[in-house]
Amino acid sequence: MMVVAGLVVMGLSASAASLFLKKSTAGGVGIGKLLREPYFYLGGMLYVCSALLNLYLLKKLPYSIVVPLGSFTYIWTLLIAHKFLGEAVTRKKVLGILLILAGVGLVAGPW
């Protein structure tokens, strides 16, 4: 159960990290502005947490399972982008995610 929770949290933290890094660039992408932006550090910390969870999961599960299951991050990213950035959820995006998930099922599935 911890492994499943780890996969979920890893994906959520990576997606949230990207959101905060995107928000950190709202005032421009100059290095000085980024270094003064709290979102830059929050996004970085979330990426580190995601990487540490990834290491834990790689210790517990085969590489050929952990990496494909990391694709669930695309789901979180779509939902976060819609909720916090107002991005549209289009049929094309949903179809793309479904195709990725089908591929994950083929690669990481029990068959």
Backbone as XML, in Angstrom:
<?xml version="1.0"?>
<chain id="A" units="angstrom">
  <residue number="1" name="MET">
    <atom name="N" x="0.815" y="-1.192" z="0.000"/>
    <atom name="CA" x="0.000" y="0.000" z="0.000"/>
    <atom name="C" x="0.864" y="1.264" z="0.000"/>
  </residue>
  <residue number="2" name="MET">
    <atom name="N" x="1.999" y="1.238" z="0.704"/>
    <atom name="CA" x="2.911" y="2.380" z="0.731"/>
    <atom name="C" x="3.462" y="2.660" z="-0.659"/>
  </residue>
  <residue number="3" name="VAL">
    <atom name="N" x="3.667" y="1.606" z="-1.429"/>
    <atom name="CA" x="4.210" y="1.772" z="-2.776"/>
    <atom name="C" x="3.200" y="2.497" z="-3.663"/>
  </residue>
  <residue number="4" name="VAL">
    <atom name="N" x="1.936" y="2.114" z="-3.574"/>
    <atom name="CA" x="0.894" y="2.773" z="-4.365"/>
    <atom name="C" x="0.779" y="4.235" z="-3.940"/>
  </residue>
  <residue number="5" name="ALA">
    <atom name="N" x="0.778" y="4.483" z="-2.649"/>
    <atom name="CA" x="0.717" y="5.860" z="-2.153"/>
    <atom name="C" x="1.932" y="6.645" z="-2.626"/>
  </residue>
  <residue number="6" name="GLY">
    <atom name="N" x="3.087" y="6.023" z="-2.621"/>
    <atom name="CA" x="4.309" y="6.666" z="-3.097"/>
    <atom name="C" x="4.211" y="7.058" z="-4.558"/>
  </residue>
  <residue number="7" name="LEU">
    <atom name="N" x="3.630" y="6.171" z="-5.386"/>
    <atom name="CA" x="3.446" y="6.489" z="-6.801"/>
    <atom name="C" x="2.522" y="7.678" z="-6.994"/>
  </residue>
  <residue number="8" name="VAL">
    <atom name="N" x="1.444" y="7.709" z="-6.221"/>
    <atom name="CA" x="0.487" y="8.817" z="-6.324"/>
    <atom name="C" x="1.143" y="10.126" z="-5.889"/>
  </residue>
  <residue number="9" name="VAL">
    <atom name="N" x="1.801" y="10.103" z="-4.739"/>
    <atom name="CA" x="2.425" y="11.316" z="-4.213"/>
    <atom name="C" x="3.564" y="11.777" z="-5.118"/>
  </residue>
  <residue number="10" name="MET">
    <atom name="N" x="4.323" y="10.832" z="-5.683"/>
    <atom name="CA" x="5.412" y="11.188" z="-6.592"/>
    <atom name="C" x="4.857" y="11.958" z="-7.792"/>
  </residue>
  <residue number="11" name="GLY">
    <atom name="N" x="3.795" y="11.448" z="-8.376"/>
    <atom name="CA" x="3.206" y="12.111" z="-9.533"/>
    <atom name="C" x="2.616" y="13.462" z="-9.196"/>
  </residue>
  <residue number="12" name="LEU">
    <atom name="N" x="1.912" y="13.519" z="-8.077"/>
    <atom name="CA" x="1.319" y="14.794" z="-7.650"/>
    <atom name="C" x="2.386" y="15.839" z="-7.350"/>
  </residue>
  <residue number="13" name="SER">
    <atom name="N" x="3.442" y="15.428" z="-6.665"/>
    <atom name="CA" x="4.473" y="16.412" z="-6.314"/>
    <atom name="C" x="5.225" y="16.888" z="-7.552"/>
  </residue>
  <residue number="14" name="ALA">
    <atom name="N" x="5.466" y="16.009" z="-8.522"/>
    <atom name="CA" x="6.125" y="16.439" z="-9.760"/>
    <atom name="C" x="5.241" y="17.412" z="-10.537"/>
  </residue>
  <residue number="15" name="SER">
    <atom name="N" x="3.946" y="17.123" z="-10.597"/>
    <atom name="CA" x="3.030" y="18.022" z="-11.314"/>
    <atom name="C" x="2.898" y="19.359" z="-10.600"/>
  </residue>
  <residue number="16" name="ALA">
    <atom name="N" x="2.800" y="19.330" z="-9.289"/>
    <atom name="CA" x="2.715" y="20.572" z="-8.514"/>
    <atom name="C" x="4.012" y="21.370" z="-8.646"/>
  </residue>
  <residue number="17" name="ALA">
    <atom name="N" x="5.142" y="20.675" z="-8.681"/>
    <atom name="CA" x="6.423" y="21.357" z="-8.854"/>
    <atom name="C" x="6.443" y="22.129" z="-10.167"/>
  </residue>
  <residue number="18" name="SER">
    <atom name="N" x="5.963" y="21.513" z="-11.218"/>
    <atom name="CA" x="5.919" y="22.191" z="-12.514"/>
    <atom name="C" x="5.008" y="23.413" z="-12.467"/>
  </residue>
  <residue number="19" name="LEU">
    <atom name="N" x="3.883" y="23.285" z="-11.779"/>
    <atom name="CA" x="2.972" y="24.420" z="-11.641"/>
    <atom name="C" x="3.676" y="25.588" z="-10.954"/>
  </residue>
  <residue number="20" name="PHE">
    <atom name="N" x="4.346" y="25.323" z="-9.845"/>
    <atom name="CA" x="5.007" y="26.398" z="-9.113"/>
    <atom name="C" x="6.179" y="26.987" z="-9.894"/>
  </residue>
  <residue number="21" name="LEU">
    <atom name="N" x="6.887" y="26.152" z="-10.635"/>
    <atom name="CA" x="7.972" y="26.689" z="-11.463"/>
    <atom name="C" x="7.408" y="27.570" z="-12.574"/>
  </residue>
  <residue number="22" name="LYS">
    <atom name="N" x="6.290" y="27.180" z="-13.138"/>
    <atom name="CA" x="5.646" y="28.027" z="-14.145"/>
    <atom name="C" x="5.224" y="29.355" z="-13.533"/>
  </residue>
  <residue number="23" name="LYS">
    <atom name="N" x="4.626" y="29.298" z="-12.342"/>
    <atom name="CA" x="4.193" y="30.522" z="-11.663"/>
    <atom name="C" x="5.395" y="31.410" z="-11.317"/>
  </residue>
  <residue number="24" name="SER">
    <atom name="N" x="6.544" y="30.795" z="-11.071"/>
    <atom name="CA" x="7.726" y="31.584" z="-10.717"/>
    <atom name="C" x="8.231" y="32.414" z="-11.889"/>
  </residue>
  <residue number="25" name="THR">
    <atom name="N" x="7.822" y="32.077" z="-13.102"/>
    <atom name="CA" x="8.278" y="32.818" z="-14.276"/>
    <atom name="C" x="7.316" y="33.936" z="-14.673"/>
  </residue>
  <residue number="26" name="ALA">
    <atom name="N" x="6.276" y="34.168" z="-13.899"/>
    <atom name="CA" x="5.275" y="35.184" z="-14.245"/>
    <atom name="C" x="5.889" y="36.573" z="-14.368"/>
  </residue>
  <residue number="27" name="GLY">
    <atom name="N" x="6.893" y="36.879" z="-13.579"/>
    <atom name="CA" x="7.527" y="38.197" z="-13.628"/>
    <atom name="C" x="8.694" y="38.259" z="-14.585"/>
  </residue>
  <residue number="28" name="GLY">
    <atom name="N" x="8.898" y="37.227" z="-15.374"/>
    <atom name="CA" x="10.035" y="37.153" z="-16.286"/>
    <atom name="C" x="10.931" y="35.998" z="-15.896"/>
  </residue>
  <residue number="29" name="VAL">
    <atom name="N" x="11.850" y="35.666" z="-16.770"/>
    <atom name="CA" x="12.711" y="34.516" z="-16.509"/>
    <atom name="C" x="14.155" y="34.910" z="-16.219"/>
  </residue>
  <residue number="30" name="GLY">
    <atom name="N" x="14.391" y="36.150" z="-15.901"/>
    <atom name="CA" x="15.742" y="36.561" z="-15.522"/>
    <atom name="C" x="16.166" y="35.853" z="-14.242"/>
  </residue>
  <residue number="31" name="ILE">
    <atom name="N" x="17.430" y="35.516" z="-14.152"/>
    <atom name="CA" x="17.935" y="34.751" z="-13.001"/>
    <atom name="C" x="17.714" y="35.519" z="-11.696"/>
  </residue>
  <residue number="32" name="GLY">
    <atom name="N" x="17.870" y="36.826" z="-11.720"/>
    <atom name="CA" x="17.657" y="37.629" z="-10.516"/>
    <atom name="C" x="16.217" y="37.566" z="-10.042"/>
  </residue>
  <residue number="33" name="LYS">
    <atom name="N" x="15.282" y="37.645" z="-10.992"/>
    <atom name="CA" x="13.864" y="37.581" z="-10.633"/>
    <atom name="C" x="13.518" y="36.194" z="-10.099"/>
  </residue>
  <residue number="34" name="LEU">
    <atom name="N" x="14.024" y="35.163" z="-10.743"/>
    <atom name="CA" x="13.726" y="33.798" z="-10.294"/>
    <atom name="C" x="14.239" y="33.555" z="-8.874"/>
  </residue>
  <residue number="35" name="LEU">
    <atom name="N" x="15.429" y="34.036" z="-8.580"/>
    <atom name="CA" x="16.020" y="33.796" z="-7.263"/>
    <atom name="C" x="15.274" y="34.526" z="-6.144"/>
  </residue>
  <residue number="36" name="ARG">
    <atom name="N" x="14.467" y="35.511" z="-6.501"/>
    <atom name="CA" x="13.669" y="36.230" z="-5.502"/>
    <atom name="C" x="12.230" y="35.728" z="-5.445"/>
  </residue>
  <residue number="37" name="GLU">
    <atom name="N" x="11.921" y="34.737" z="-6.229"/>
    <atom name="CA" x="10.549" y="34.249" z="-6.345"/>
    <atom name="C" x="10.328" y="33.018" z="-5.466"/>
  </residue>
  <residue number="38" name="PRO">
    <atom name="N" x="9.448" y="33.102" z="-4.444"/>
    <atom name="CA" x="9.203" y="31.954" z="-3.560"/>
    <atom name="C" x="8.705" y="30.713" z="-4.301"/>
  </residue>
  <residue number="39" name="TYR">
    <atom name="N" x="7.914" y="30.901" z="-5.367"/>
    <atom name="CA" x="7.424" y="29.743" z="-6.129"/>
    <atom name="C" x="8.570" y="28.932" z="-6.734"/>
  </residue>
  <residue number="40" name="PHE">
    <atom name="N" x="9.659" y="29.597" z="-7.066"/>
    <atom name="CA" x="10.823" y="28.909" z="-7.629"/>
    <atom name="C" x="11.365" y="27.887" z="-6.622"/>
  </residue>
  <residue number="41" name="TYR">
    <atom name="N" x="11.468" y="28.286" z="-5.371"/>
    <atom name="CA" x="11.993" y="27.396" z="-4.335"/>
    <atom name="C" x="10.985" y="26.301" z="-3.970"/>
  </residue>
  <residue number="42" name="LEU">
    <atom name="N" x="9.719" y="26.654" z="-3.929"/>
    <atom name="CA" x="8.694" y="25.656" z="-3.634"/>
    <atom name="C" x="8.669" y="24.588" z="-4.727"/>
  </residue>
  <residue number="43" name="GLY">
    <atom name="N" x="8.706" y="25.020" z="-5.987"/>
    <atom name="CA" x="8.743" y="24.072" z="-7.094"/>
    <atom name="C" x="9.977" y="23.181" z="-7.031"/>
  </residue>
  <residue number="44" name="GLY">
    <atom name="N" x="11.118" y="23.778" z="-6.715"/>
    <atom name="CA" x="12.356" y="23.002" z="-6.597"/>
    <atom name="C" x="12.291" y="21.975" z="-5.481"/>
  </residue>
  <residue number="45" name="MET">
    <atom name="N" x="11.736" y="22.376" z="-4.343"/>
    <atom name="CA" x="11.617" y="21.439" z="-3.216"/>
    <atom name="C" x="10.681" y="20.282" z="-3.554"/>
  </residue>
  <residue number="46" name="LEU">
    <atom name="N" x="9.595" y="20.595" z="-4.266"/>
    <atom name="CA" x="8.668" y="19.527" z="-4.651"/>
    <atom name="C" x="9.319" y="18.559" z="-5.641"/>
  </residue>
  <residue number="47" name="TYR">
    <atom name="N" x="10.149" y="19.079" z="-6.534"/>
    <atom name="CA" x="10.865" y="18.195" z="-7.456"/>
    <atom name="C" x="11.830" y="17.282" z="-6.696"/>
  </residue>
  <residue number="48" name="VAL">
    <atom name="N" x="12.491" y="17.831" z="-5.694"/>
    <atom name="CA" x="13.403" y="17.014" z="-4.884"/>
    <atom name="C" x="12.617" y="15.923" z="-4.153"/>
  </residue>
  <residue number="49" name="CYS">
    <atom name="N" x="11.469" y="16.285" z="-3.584"/>
    <atom name="CA" x="10.626" y="15.280" z="-2.913"/>
    <atom name="C" x="10.190" y="14.197" z="-3.885"/>
  </residue>
  <residue number="50" name="SER">
    <atom name="N" x="9.815" y="14.596" z="-5.074"/>
    <atom name="CA" x="9.405" y="13.635" z="-6.098"/>
    <atom name="C" x="10.565" y="12.705" z="-6.459"/>
  </residue>
  <residue number="51" name="ALA">
    <atom name="N" x="11.750" y="13.270" z="-6.588"/>
    <atom name="CA" x="12.927" y="12.453" z="-6.923"/>
    <atom name="C" x="13.256" y="11.469" z="-5.797"/>
  </residue>
  <residue number="52" name="LEU">
    <atom name="N" x="13.127" y="11.917" z="-4.562"/>
    <atom name="CA" x="13.398" y="11.019" z="-3.432"/>
    <atom name="C" x="12.377" y="9.881" z="-3.372"/>
  </residue>
  <residue number="53" name="LEU">
    <atom name="N" x="11.126" y="10.194" z="-3.639"/>
    <atom name="CA" x="10.108" y="9.144" z="-3.704"/>
    <atom name="C" x="10.398" y="8.179" z="-4.846"/>
  </residue>
  <residue number="54" name="ASN">
    <atom name="N" x="10.862" y="8.717" z="-5.948"/>
    <atom name="CA" x="11.228" y="7.873" z="-7.077"/>
    <atom name="C" x="12.337" y="6.896" z="-6.680"/>
  </residue>
  <residue number="55" name="LEU">
    <atom name="N" x="13.323" y="7.378" z="-5.955"/>
    <atom name="CA" x="14.403" y="6.498" z="-5.490"/>
    <atom name="C" x="13.868" y="5.399" z="-4.577"/>
  </residue>
  <residue number="56" name="TYR">
    <atom name="N" x="12.975" y="5.772" z="-3.668"/>
    <atom name="CA" x="12.364" y="4.786" z="-2.768"/>
    <atom name="C" x="11.626" y="3.723" z="-3.578"/>
  </residue>
  <residue number="57" name="LEU">
    <atom name="N" x="10.840" y="4.173" z="-4.551"/>
    <atom name="CA" x="10.051" y="3.237" z="-5.362"/>
    <atom name="C" x="10.944" y="2.346" z="-6.210"/>
  </residue>
  <residue number="58" name="LEU">
    <atom name="N" x="12.040" y="2.908" z="-6.720"/>
    <atom name="CA" x="12.972" y="2.091" z="-7.505"/>
    <atom name="C" x="13.630" y="1.013" z="-6.650"/>
  </residue>
  <residue number="59" name="LYS">
    <atom name="N" x="13.754" y="1.276" z="-5.362"/>
    <atom name="CA" x="14.301" y="0.273" z="-4.456"/>
    <atom name="C" x="13.300" y="-0.863" z="-4.246"/>
  </residue>
  <residue number="60" name="LYS">
    <atom name="N" x="12.008" y="-0.528" z="-4.249"/>
    <atom name="CA" x="10.963" y="-1.506" z="-3.951"/>
    <atom name="C" x="10.433" y="-2.250" z="-5.172"/>
  </residue>
  <residue number="61" name="LEU">
    <atom name="N" x="10.476" y="-1.601" z="-6.337"/>
    <atom name="CA" x="9.871" y="-2.178" z="-7.539"/>
    <atom name="C" x="10.873" y="-2.204" z="-8.691"/>
  </residue>
  <residue number="62" name="PRO">
    <atom name="N" x="10.621" y="-3.025" z="-9.690"/>
    <atom name="CA" x="11.494" y="-3.027" z="-10.864"/>
    <atom name="C" x="11.430" y="-1.695" z="-11.620"/>
  </residue>
  <residue number="63" name="TYR">
    <atom name="N" x="12.530" y="-1.325" z="-12.191"/>
    <atom name="CA" x="12.649" y="-0.103" z="-12.986"/>
    <atom name="C" x="11.610" y="-0.080" z="-14.098"/>
  </residue>
  <residue number="64" name="SER">
    <atom name="N" x="11.401" y="-1.236" z="-14.722"/>
    <atom name="CA" x="10.472" y="-1.325" z="-15.853"/>
    <atom name="C" x="9.017" y="-1.133" z="-15.432"/>
  </residue>
  <residue number="65" name="ILE">
    <atom name="N" x="8.772" y="-1.042" z="-14.135"/>
    <atom name="CA" x="7.420" y="-0.766" z="-13.643"/>
    <atom name="C" x="7.326" y="0.669" z="-13.131"/>
  </residue>
  <residue number="66" name="VAL">
    <atom name="N" x="8.316" y="1.119" z="-12.385"/>
    <atom name="CA" x="8.264" y="2.453" z="-11.781"/>
    <atom name="C" x="8.216" y="3.548" z="-12.843"/>
  </residue>
  <residue number="67" name="VAL">
    <atom name="N" x="9.081" y="3.456" z="-13.829"/>
    <atom name="CA" x="9.161" y="4.532" z="-14.818"/>
    <atom name="C" x="7.869" y="4.647" z="-15.635"/>
  </residue>
  <residue number="68" name="PRO">
    <atom name="N" x="7.325" y="3.551" z="-16.172"/>
    <atom name="CA" x="6.053" y="3.701" z="-16.884"/>
    <atom name="C" x="4.915" y="4.201" z="-15.987"/>
  </residue>
  <residue number="69" name="LEU">
    <atom name="N" x="4.875" y="3.758" z="-14.747"/>
    <atom name="CA" x="3.814" y="4.218" z="-13.848"/>
    <atom name="C" x="3.965" y="5.696" z="-13.509"/>
  </residue>
  <residue number="70" name="GLY">
    <atom name="N" x="5.157" y="6.220" z="-13.699"/>
    <atom name="CA" x="5.361" y="7.655" z="-13.536"/>
    <atom name="C" x="4.562" y="8.461" z="-14.553"/>
  </residue>
  <residue number="71" name="SER">
    <atom name="N" x="4.093" y="7.811" z="-15.592"/>
    <atom name="CA" x="3.280" y="8.484" z="-16.615"/>
    <atom name="C" x="1.930" y="8.942" z="-16.065"/>
  </residue>
  <residue number="72" name="PHE">
    <atom name="N" x="1.551" y="8.443" z="-14.920"/>
    <atom name="CA" x="0.320" y="8.930" z="-14.303"/>
    <atom name="C" x="0.424" y="10.421" z="-13.979"/>
  </residue>
  <residue number="73" name="THR">
    <atom name="N" x="1.645" y="10.939" z="-13.965"/>
    <atom name="CA" x="1.857" y="12.371" z="-13.763"/>
    <atom name="C" x="1.099" y="13.184" z="-14.809"/>
  </residue>
  <residue number="74" name="TYR">
    <atom name="N" x="0.933" y="12.636" z="-16.009"/>
    <atom name="CA" x="0.213" y="13.359" z="-17.064"/>
    <atom name="C" x="-1.229" y="13.642" z="-16.659"/>
  </residue>
  <residue number="75" name="ILE">
    <atom name="N" x="-1.821" y="12.727" z="-15.920"/>
    <atom name="CA" x="-3.198" y="12.944" z="-15.456"/>
    <atom name="C" x="-3.236" y="14.117" z="-14.487"/>
  </residue>
  <residue number="76" name="TRP">
    <atom name="N" x="-2.344" y="14.079" z="-13.495"/>
    <atom name="CA" x="-2.309" y="15.159" z="-12.506"/>
    <atom name="C" x="-2.018" y="16.495" z="-13.188"/>
  </residue>
  <residue number="77" name="THR">
    <atom name="N" x="-1.104" y="16.477" z="-14.150"/>
    <atom name="CA" x="-0.737" y="17.714" z="-14.835"/>
    <atom name="C" x="-1.930" y="18.302" z="-15.580"/>
  </residue>
  <residue number="78" name="LEU">
    <atom name="N" x="-2.684" y="17.459" z="-16.259"/>
    <atom name="CA" x="-3.871" y="17.929" z="-16.975"/>
    <atom name="C" x="-4.878" y="18.549" z="-16.000"/>
  </residue>
  <residue number="79" name="LEU">
    <atom name="N" x="-5.122" y="17.877" z="-14.882"/>
    <atom name="CA" x="-6.086" y="18.372" z="-13.897"/>
    <atom name="C" x="-5.609" y="19.672" z="-13.242"/>
  </residue>
  <residue number="80" name="ILE">
    <atom name="N" x="-4.343" y="19.728" z="-12.891"/>
    <atom name="CA" x="-3.786" y="20.931" z="-12.257"/>
    <atom name="C" x="-3.798" y="22.099" z="-13.234"/>
  </residue>
  <residue number="81" name="ALA">
    <atom name="N" x="-3.425" y="21.849" z="-14.485"/>
    <atom name="CA" x="-3.413" y="22.920" z="-15.490"/>
    <atom name="C" x="-4.820" y="23.469" z="-15.709"/>
  </residue>
  <residue number="82" name="HIS">
    <atom name="N" x="-5.793" y="22.587" z="-15.681"/>
    <atom name="CA" x="-7.178" y="23.024" z="-15.857"/>
    <atom name="C" x="-7.657" y="23.832" z="-14.647"/>
  </residue>
  <residue number="83" name="LYS">
    <atom name="N" x="-7.406" y="23.309" z="-13.475"/>
    <atom name="CA" x="-7.904" y="23.933" z="-12.241"/>
    <atom name="C" x="-7.212" y="25.263" z="-11.916"/>
  </residue>
  <residue number="84" name="PHE">
    <atom name="N" x="-5.883" y="25.301" z="-12.031"/>
    <atom name="CA" x="-5.139" y="26.463" z="-11.554"/>
    <atom name="C" x="-4.665" y="27.409" z="-12.654"/>
  </residue>
  <residue number="85" name="LEU">
    <atom name="N" x="-4.612" y="26.935" z="-13.891"/>
    <atom name="CA" x="-4.153" y="27.794" z="-14.981"/>
    <atom name="C" x="-5.242" y="28.059" z="-16.012"/>
  </residue>
  <residue number="86" name="GLY">
    <atom name="N" x="-6.393" y="27.426" z="-15.817"/>
    <atom name="CA" x="-7.507" y="27.643" z="-16.726"/>
    <atom name="C" x="-7.326" y="27.035" z="-18.106"/>
  </residue>
  <residue number="87" name="GLU">
    <atom name="N" x="-6.422" y="26.078" z="-18.224"/>
    <atom name="CA" x="-6.198" y="25.441" z="-19.519"/>
    <atom name="C" x="-7.357" y="24.503" z="-19.844"/>
  </residue>
  <residue number="88" name="ALA">
    <atom name="N" x="-7.677" y="24.432" z="-21.113"/>
    <atom name="CA" x="-8.794" y="23.606" z="-21.560"/>
    <atom name="C" x="-8.433" y="22.125" z="-21.530"/>
  </residue>
  <residue number="89" name="VAL">
    <atom name="N" x="-9.405" y="21.301" z="-21.161"/>
    <atom name="CA" x="-9.269" y="19.850" z="-21.269"/>
    <atom name="C" x="-9.970" y="19.465" z="-22.570"/>
  </residue>
  <residue number="90" name="THR">
    <atom name="N" x="-9.169" y="19.202" z="-23.581"/>
    <atom name="CA" x="-9.724" y="18.895" z="-24.896"/>
    <atom name="C" x="-9.798" y="17.387" z="-25.105"/>
  </residue>
  <residue number="91" name="ARG">
    <atom name="N" x="-10.576" y="16.988" z="-26.084"/>
    <atom name="CA" x="-10.664" y="15.565" z="-26.426"/>
    <atom name="C" x="-9.305" y="15.028" z="-26.837"/>
  </residue>
  <residue number="92" name="LYS">
    <atom name="N" x="-8.560" y="15.853" z="-27.552"/>
    <atom name="CA" x="-7.227" y="15.442" z="-28.007"/>
    <atom name="C" x="-6.303" y="15.146" z="-26.818"/>
  </residue>
  <residue number="93" name="LYS">
    <atom name="N" x="-6.343" y="15.997" z="-25.812"/>
    <atom name="CA" x="-5.517" y="15.776" z="-24.621"/>
    <atom name="C" x="-5.956" y="14.519" z="-23.878"/>
  </residue>
  <residue number="94" name="VAL">
    <atom name="N" x="-7.256" y="14.351" z="-23.731"/>
    <atom name="CA" x="-7.778" y="13.172" z="-23.031"/>
    <atom name="C" x="-7.406" y="11.904" z="-23.809"/>
  </residue>
  <residue number="95" name="LEU">
    <atom name="N" x="-7.555" y="11.939" z="-25.128"/>
    <atom name="CA" x="-7.187" y="10.778" z="-25.942"/>
    <atom name="C" x="-5.703" y="10.469" z="-25.810"/>
  </residue>
  <residue number="96" name="GLY">
    <atom name="N" x="-4.886" y="11.505" z="-25.817"/>
    <atom name="CA" x="-3.446" y="11.307" z="-25.641"/>
    <atom name="C" x="-3.118" y="10.633" z="-24.321"/>
  </residue>
  <residue number="97" name="ILE">
    <atom name="N" x="-3.748" y="11.082" z="-23.258"/>
    <atom name="CA" x="-3.517" y="10.480" z="-21.941"/>
    <atom name="C" x="-4.008" y="9.039" z="-21.921"/>
  </residue>
  <residue number="98" name="LEU">
    <atom name="N" x="-5.155" y="8.785" z="-22.519"/>
    <atom name="CA" x="-5.667" y="7.408" z="-22.566"/>
    <atom name="C" x="-4.711" y="6.490" z="-23.328"/>
  </residue>
  <residue number="99" name="LEU">
    <atom name="N" x="-4.130" y="6.986" z="-24.408"/>
    <atom name="CA" x="-3.162" y="6.180" z="-25.163"/>
    <atom name="C" x="-1.905" y="5.915" z="-24.338"/>
  </residue>
  <residue number="100" name="ILE">
    <atom name="N" x="-1.448" y="6.931" z="-23.607"/>
    <atom name="CA" x="-0.288" y="6.743" z="-22.723"/>
    <atom name="C" x="-0.598" y="5.702" z="-21.664"/>
  </residue>
  <residue number="101" name="LEU">
    <atom name="N" x="-1.771" y="5.810" z="-21.052"/>
    <atom name="CA" x="-2.150" y="4.852" z="-20.014"/>
    <atom name="C" x="-2.287" y="3.439" z="-20.579"/>
  </residue>
  <residue number="102" name="ALA">
    <atom name="N" x="-2.785" y="3.328" z="-21.797"/>
    <atom name="CA" x="-2.862" y="2.004" z="-22.425"/>
    <atom name="C" x="-1.451" y="1.444" z="-22.601"/>
  </residue>
  <residue number="103" name="GLY">
    <atom name="N" x="-0.535" y="2.287" z="-23.019"/>
    <atom name="CA" x="0.858" y="1.847" z="-23.151"/>
    <atom name="C" x="1.459" y="1.440" z="-21.822"/>
  </residue>
  <residue number="104" name="VAL">
    <atom name="N" x="1.165" y="2.196" z="-20.782"/>
    <atom name="CA" x="1.646" y="1.840" z="-19.435"/>
    <atom name="C" x="1.095" y="0.486" z="-19.040"/>
  </residue>
  <residue number="105" name="GLY">
    <atom name="N" x="-0.186" y="0.270" z="-19.322"/>
    <atom name="CA" x="-0.798" y="-1.025" z="-18.998"/>
    <atom name="C" x="-0.116" y="-2.174" z="-19.708"/>
  </residue>
  <residue number="106" name="LEU">
    <atom name="N" x="0.250" y="-1.950" z="-20.954"/>
    <atom name="CA" x="0.938" y="-2.998" z="-21.708"/>
    <atom name="C" x="2.351" y="-3.263" z="-21.178"/>
  </residue>
  <residue number="107" name="VAL">
    <atom name="N" x="3.034" y="-2.203" z="-20.792"/>
    <atom name="CA" x="4.422" y="-2.343" z="-20.330"/>
    <atom name="C" x="4.489" y="-2.847" z="-18.895"/>
  </residue>
  <residue number="108" name="ALA">
    <atom name="N" x="3.687" y="-2.271" z="-18.019"/>
    <atom name="CA" x="3.799" y="-2.564" z="-16.590"/>
    <atom name="C" x="2.756" y="-3.558" z="-16.088"/>
  </residue>
  <residue number="109" name="GLY">
    <atom name="N" x="1.859" y="-3.987" z="-16.958"/>
    <atom name="CA" x="0.805" y="-4.910" z="-16.548"/>
    <atom name="C" x="1.335" y="-6.288" z="-16.205"/>
  </residue>
  <residue number="110" name="PRO">
    <atom name="N" x="0.489" y="-7.086" z="-15.610"/>
    <atom name="CA" x="0.920" y="-8.416" z="-15.138"/>
    <atom name="C" x="1.051" y="-9.455" z="-16.247"/>
  </residue>
  <residue number="111" name="TRP">
    <atom name="N" x="0.649" y="-9.155" z="-17.462"/>
    <atom name="CA" x="0.676" y="-10.155" z="-18.525"/>
    <atom name="C" x="1.969" y="-10.238" z="-19.249"/>
  </residue>
</chain>
